[in-house]
Structures are given as structure tokens and as C-alpha cells.
Amino acid sequence: RRGPLALPPPTTPPPPPGEHTVALVSTMCDNADSFDSFVCYYLALGFCRLYIYVDDASDPVVGLASRYPSEKLRLHVRGERLRAEWEHLPSWGRLGVYSETEVQARQQLNCEHAMAQAR
């Protein structure tokens, strides 16, 4: 296992205090081979934080994500805890019934979850 990664500096300066920042949300599966380049690319573009969601706790991305600082990358794994948080989201009433079988429902719930955390 490798240690923490040294992230390249962003190619864009951070915004002045009080200005808006941009984050990215992604629901991933089986992309460990490209995960580091994905993370470094979007952080180098100037995204302030990446919210990464995976369906399976055994996905290798879980281990890879732990090498990044939590202020830059937030990892969420589908399970009882995340489901309990989804149940408080505006779209849960419409999407909850599909959350176990449809990736599109989980993607929308993950996006809403990330937006709530970013506020």
C-alpha cells in the first residue's frame, strides 16, 4: 500500500473569501485503474472538493480514496448509514423505491446528498 499522495497545485487560484467554489459528484464502480488520474485531474482544474460514491465497500476505490485529504475528497459507500441520510432528501419519496435496483436513482440521490453536505 502506498502512502498519501502529493497533489499537484491547482492550475487556477482559489477564489477570494466569500466567492463561490465548485465541487464534483461522481458515482463510481470498478475504476480503480483510473481513479488517481481522475482525482488529480479535477483537483488540478480547481474543483474544491470531490464527492465520490461507491456501491460496494469492497471496491478498490475505497482504499485509494483514503490516501487523499478529506477536505479534498469525501468518500461515501452505499449502506445503511447513507440510506438513512438519503431518506431525508427531497427526492427520496420519488426515488427511494428504485434506490436498490437502479443506478440512476442512486446517482440522483448521491448528487442531492453531496449538495446538502456542500452547503
Buried (B, 14 or more C-beta within 10 A) or exposed (E): EEEEEEBEEBEEEEEEEEEEEEBBBBBBEEBEEEBBEBBBEBBBEBBBBBBBBBBEEEBBBBEBBEBBEEEBBBBBBBEEEBBEBBEEBEBBEEBBEBBEEEEEBBBBBBBBBBEEBBE
